[in-house]
Amino acid sequence: MRNITVLGSTGSIGTNTLDVVRRSRDAFRIHALAAGRNFDLLATQIAEFKPRVVVVSDPDRLAAVLRERSIPMPELSRDLVAIATDSAVDTVMSSIVGVAGLEATYEAVRAGKRVGLANKEVLVSGGALVMDAVRASGCELIPVDSEHNGAHQCLRAGRRREATRLILTASGGPFRDTPKSAMAFVTRAQALKHPTWKMGNRITIDSATLMNKGFEVIEACWLFDFAPAEVDVVVHPQSTVHAMVEYNDGSVIAQICATDMRMPIQYALTWPDRAPAPVPKIDWSESRSWDFSPPDLDRFPALRLAYESMAAGGSATCTLNAADEVAVEAFLEERITFPEIASTVEETLQRIPHRQVGSIEDILTIDGESRVIARALVARGSVQVRV
């Protein structure tokens, strides 16, 4: 039986992970949960899964909720690293949004845990550091994002040295057919209407700008040892083909499944075995068509910035992520326009010198410096949008 710590239990990945566990009680047990401020949902999860330890931002508030609902009290803590590295835990699901989950995930990797990775910032901000730790510890780092999980499956079809190209698919977001001239008038509500997935606000906006796909390119380079030029992005509005791998003989292997995150989550928990998953199967008796087209880097410059940052190396991708988080927050608060998200990121990249990253402290320092610059650009309204 696998003992699991879920970092980010009340988010989308966390709740889907718990649903997978719920359906396979004989295979999985929840050892610890970590969450933010959704105390009511967290209390319900505690009542059902009975974790030994719960990490939360305000233990006193959670304790009051548990007492009010007569739910048995687990050990309460603020120590994410402790529940990620506990000797009783063999699997960590990393799904805390932002750099908040970076240290705990890194330490879980160093401790040799199996890590289901659904936190983009871990590799976008600290890819070199984390992958060095993976190689040193022998950690099983299994991606949970649908595209990387699909790539992981496709790469089982041949030797890594035989793979010549990785293709990640993108839905294109809500503005894939919107003219560039109309982008400045995009509203918050329009940008939050993703055509395929239901996600948190930041990742939904990142999907609309294609920055999320840029982050996935960076992650893919670290996870599978591809150069940026060997990773392609194609717009696939149906979101059914998640990733493809081209091999040196010209064969292309595709991973195809319904848009349900429980499949990649279960794959990460059961790998290298497969088990029946609680997701709909594709009905091949129905007529269907799938479209593929290249992304427009002129209309979606965020994707270009991600490629450039990965190619630049060093701290560039950390700055990319930090500046994007600030810019997305400003857009959601209606302080900047949609095109100014990418422009803020680009100008921040120009102002922060690239340097090598040797520790978690280095990453957090660069992250903080980048946020200061990005916030100053937003506050001064000094971002120049390319036309």
URLINGI-V122342 format. One record per pair of residues at least 24 apart in sequence whose ideal C-beta (glycine too) atoms are under 8 Angstrom apart, sorted by the first residue. I is the first residue (numbers start at 0). GAP is how many residues later the second one is. D is the distance in Angstrom with one decimal. If there is no record, write none. Layout:
BEGIN
i	gap	d
I	GAP	D
I	GAP	D
END
This chain:
BEGIN
i	gap	d
0	25	7.4
0	26	6.3
0	27	6.8
0	28	5.6
1	25	6.6
1	26	5.2
1	27	7.1
1	88	5.7
1	89	5.0
1	112	8.0
1	267	6.5
2	26	5.4
2	27	8.0
2	28	4.4
2	85	5.5
2	86	5.2
2	87	5.6
2	88	7.0
3	24	5.8
3	25	6.8
3	26	5.6
3	27	6.2
3	85	7.1
3	86	7.9
3	87	4.7
3	88	7.4
3	89	6.4
3	265	7.4
4	26	5.6
4	27	4.3
4	28	7.6
4	29	7.4
4	78	4.9
4	79	5.8
4	81	7.1
4	84	4.9
4	86	7.4
4	87	4.8
4	88	7.1
4	103	7.9
5	24	6.7
5	26	7.4
5	27	5.4
5	28	6.9
5	87	4.7
5	89	7.2
6	27	4.8
6	73	6.6
6	76	7.8
6	77	6.6
6	85	6.5
6	86	6.5
6	87	5.1
6	88	6.1
6	89	4.8
6	94	5.4
6	97	6.0
6	98	7.1
6	112	7.6
7	26	6.6
7	27	6.8
7	28	8.0
7	85	7.7
7	86	7.5
7	87	3.8
7	88	4.1
7	89	6.9
7	93	6.8
7	110	7.8
7	111	7.6
8	24	4.2
8	25	6.5
8	26	4.9
8	33	6.7
8	36	5.8
9	25	4.4
9	26	6.8
9	28	4.2
9	31	4.8
9	32	5.6
9	35	7.2
10	24	8.0
10	84	5.7
10	85	7.8
10	86	6.9
10	189	6.8
11	83	7.9
11	186	7.2
11	187	6.2
11	188	6.8
11	249	6.9
12	80	7.0
12	82	3.6
12	105	4.4
12	131	6.4
12	248	6.5
12	252	6.9
13	79	7.1
13	81	5.3
14	26	7.8
15	245	4.8
15	246	5.1
15	249	5.5
16	76	5.0
16	78	7.3
16	99	7.6
16	248	5.2
16	252	7.9
17	27	6.3
17	30	7.8
17	31	6.5
18	243	6.2
18	259	7.2
19	242	5.5
19	245	5.3
19	246	4.9
19	249	6.5
19	257	7.9
19	258	7.4
20	28	7.0
21	26	7.5
22	255	5.6
23	251	7.3
26	242	7.9
26	243	7.5
26	248	7.8
27	241	6.5
30	52	7.5
30	55	6.8
30	57	5.7
30	58	5.1
31	51	3.8
31	54	6.9
31	57	6.9
33	46	5.7
33	49	6.3
33	62	6.9
33	70	7.8
38	26	4.8
39	25	6.8
42	26	5.8
42	28	5.8
45	25	5.8
45	28	6.1
46	24	4.7
46	25	8.0
49	24	7.4
51	36	7.7
52	24	6.0
52	29	7.7
52	30	5.3
52	33	7.6
54	24	6.3
54	25	5.5
54	27	7.9
54	28	5.6
79	24	3.9
80	26	4.9
83	24	4.1
83	27	7.6
83	29	7.2
84	25	7.9
84	26	4.5
84	28	7.4
88	24	6.4
89	24	6.2
90	24	7.7
90	25	6.9
90	178	6.5
91	24	7.1
92	25	7.0
92	51	7.4
92	172	7.5
92	175	7.6
93	24	6.1
93	25	4.6
93	28	6.5
94	24	6.0
94	49	7.4
96	24	7.8
96	103	6.4
96	105	6.7
96	106	7.6
97	227	6.8
98	26	6.1
98	222	7.9
98	223	7.9
98	264	7.3
98	265	6.7
98	268	5.5
101	24	6.2
101	258	6.6
101	261	6.7
101	262	7.8
102	257	5.3
104	25	7.6
105	24	5.8
105	27	6.4
105	254	6.0
107	31	7.6
108	24	4.7
108	25	5.6
108	28	6.2
108	30	4.6
108	32	6.6
109	26	7.5
109	27	5.6
109	29	7.8
110	26	7.0
110	28	7.9
111	25	4.3
111	26	5.8
111	27	5.4
112	26	6.4
113	25	7.2
113	26	4.2
113	28	6.7
113	154	7.9
114	24	6.1
114	25	7.2
114	26	5.2
114	27	7.1
115	26	5.4
115	27	8.0
115	28	4.9
115	149	6.8
115	152	3.7
115	153	6.7
116	24	5.9
116	25	6.9
116	26	5.2
116	27	6.0
116	28	7.8
116	31	7.9
116	151	8.0
117	25	7.9
117	26	4.0
117	27	6.3
119	25	7.5
119	92	7.7
119	95	4.8
119	96	7.6
119	99	6.4
119	201	7.6
120	200	5.8
122	95	6.7
122	96	4.5
122	99	4.7
122	100	6.9
123	91	5.0
123	94	5.1
123	95	6.5
123	193	5.2
123	194	7.4
123	196	7.1
123	197	4.7
124	192	6.7
124	193	4.3
124	196	5.3
124	197	7.7
124	238	5.3
124	242	6.4
125	192	7.2
125	231	6.6
125	234	7.1
125	237	4.9
126	91	6.8
126	92	7.5
126	94	7.5
126	95	3.8
126	190	6.9
127	94	7.7
127	229	6.4
128	228	6.0
128	229	7.3
128	230	7.1
128	231	7.3
128	234	7.1
129	92	7.4
130	91	5.3
130	92	8.0
139	131	7.3
140	82	7.2
141	125	7.3
141	126	4.0
141	129	5.5
142	76	7.2
142	80	5.9
142	121	7.6
142	125	7.4
143	117	7.5
143	120	5.1
143	121	5.8
143	124	5.2
144	71	6.5
144	74	7.3
144	119	7.2
145	96	4.7
145	113	7.4
145	115	6.8
145	118	5.5
146	69	5.4
146	73	7.7
146	95	5.2
146	96	5.0
147	68	6.7
147	71	6.0
147	72	6.2
147	75	6.0
147	95	7.2
148	93	7.3
148	94	7.9
148	106	7.7
148	114	7.9
148	115	3.6
148	118	5.9
148	119	7.0
149	91	7.9
149	92	3.4
149	93	3.4
149	104	7.9
149	105	3.4
149	107	7.9
149	114	7.7
150	69	6.4
150	72	7.6
150	73	6.2
150	92	4.1
150	94	6.4
150	104	7.3
151	71	7.7
151	72	7.9
151	115	7.9
152	90	7.9
152	102	4.7
152	114	7.2
153	89	5.9
153	90	6.5
153	91	3.9
153	99	4.5
153	100	6.9
153	101	5.3
154	69	6.5
154	90	5.8
156	88	7.1
156	90	7.5
156	96	4.5
157	87	7.9
157	89	5.2
157	95	7.7
159	64	7.3
159	65	7.0
161	85	5.1
161	86	5.2
161	87	7.8
162	61	7.8
162	82	5.2
162	83	7.1
162	84	5.7
162	85	7.7
163	66	7.1
163	82	5.4
163	83	6.5
163	84	5.2
164	61	8.0
164	65	5.5
164	66	7.6
164	67	6.4
164	80	7.2
164	81	4.0
165	54	5.8
165	58	6.4
165	60	5.3
165	64	6.4
165	65	4.9
165	66	7.2
165	77	7.0
165	78	7.6
165	79	5.7
165	80	7.7
166	64	7.8
166	65	4.8
166	66	7.7
166	67	5.9
166	76	6.6
166	77	4.1
166	78	7.4
166	79	7.0
166	85	7.7
167	45	6.6
167	48	5.6
167	49	6.7
167	52	6.4
167	63	6.7
167	64	7.2
167	65	5.3
167	66	7.6
167	75	5.7
168	64	7.7
168	65	5.7
168	66	7.6
168	67	3.9
168	70	7.1
168	72	5.5
168	73	6.0
168	74	6.6
168	75	7.7
168	123	7.6
169	37	7.9
169	40	6.4
169	43	4.5
169	63	5.6
169	64	7.1
169	65	5.3
169	66	6.8
169	125	6.6
170	24	5.8
170	25	4.6
170	26	7.5
170	36	7.0
170	64	7.4
170	65	7.0
170	66	5.8
170	68	4.8
171	38	7.9
171	63	4.2
171	64	7.9
171	65	5.7
171	123	7.5
172	34	4.9
172	35	4.2
172	36	7.5
172	37	6.7
173	34	5.7
174	33	5.9
174	124	7.8
175	59	6.0
175	61	6.9
177	121	7.7
178	120	8.0
179	118	6.6
179	119	4.7
182	116	6.9
182	154	8.0
182	155	5.4
182	156	5.1
183	153	5.1
183	154	6.8
183	155	5.6
183	201	7.6
185	151	7.5
185	152	4.0
187	143	7.0
187	144	6.0
187	146	6.1
190	140	7.4
190	147	6.4
194	42	7.0
195	41	7.9
195	43	4.3
195	63	5.8
196	42	7.4
196	62	6.6
200	127	7.9
200	131	6.0
201	123	6.7
201	126	5.3
201	127	7.7
201	130	8.0
204	123	4.8
204	126	6.4
204	127	6.7
204	136	7.3
205	96	7.9
205	118	6.9
205	122	6.6
207	130	7.6
208	91	6.3
208	93	4.4
208	129	7.4
208	132	5.5
208	133	6.2
209	85	6.2
209	90	4.1
209	92	5.5
209	93	4.3
210	91	3.8
210	92	7.0
210	94	7.7
210	95	6.6
210	113	5.5
210	130	7.6
210	131	7.4
210	134	7.6
212	82	7.5
212	90	5.8
212	93	7.7
213	88	5.8
213	89	4.6
213	90	7.9
213	91	6.7
213	92	2.4
213	93	6.8
213	106	7.8
214	91	6.4
214	106	7.1
216	86	7.7
216	89	5.6
216	90	6.3
216	93	6.6
217	88	6.0
217	91	7.2
217	92	4.8
217	99	5.3
217	102	8.0
220	89	5.7
227	79	5.3
227	82	4.7
227	83	5.1
232	61	7.9
232	62	5.4
232	70	6.6
233	58	4.8
233	59	6.7
233	60	6.5
233	61	7.5
234	56	7.8
234	57	7.0
234	58	4.9
234	59	7.1
234	60	5.5
235	54	6.6
235	55	6.6
235	56	5.4
236	54	5.9
237	50	7.8
237	52	5.2
237	53	6.9
239	42	7.3
239	50	6.4
240	49	6.3
255	26	6.8
256	25	7.2
257	24	6.6
299	42	7.8
300	41	4.5
300	42	8.0
300	45	7.1
300	85	7.0
301	39	7.0
301	40	4.4
301	43	6.7
304	37	6.5
304	40	5.8
304	41	5.8
304	44	6.8
308	40	6.7
311	42	5.8
312	41	7.2
313	40	4.3
313	41	5.6
313	42	5.3
313	43	6.7
314	37	7.3
314	39	5.5
314	40	5.2
314	41	7.3
314	42	5.5
314	47	7.8
314	51	4.7
315	33	6.5
315	38	5.1
317	39	6.8
317	45	5.7
317	48	4.8
317	49	5.8
317	52	6.9
318	29	6.1
318	30	5.6
318	33	4.7
318	47	6.4
318	51	4.2
319	25	6.2
319	29	6.5
320	46	7.5
321	26	7.8
321	44	7.5
321	45	4.6
321	46	7.8
321	48	3.7
321	49	5.0
321	52	6.8
322	25	3.7
322	26	6.9
322	47	5.4
322	48	7.4
322	50	7.3
322	51	4.1
324	46	7.5
325	45	5.4
325	48	3.9
325	49	5.5
325	52	6.7
326	47	6.2
326	51	6.9
329	48	4.6
334	43	6.2
335	42	5.9
335	47	6.9
336	48	7.6
338	46	4.8
339	43	5.0
339	45	5.9
342	40	4.6
342	41	6.3
342	42	4.7
342	43	6.9
343	30	5.6
343	33	5.4
343	34	6.2
343	39	5.1
344	29	7.4
346	30	5.7
346	35	8.0
346	36	6.0
346	37	7.0
347	25	5.0
347	26	4.6
347	29	6.6
END
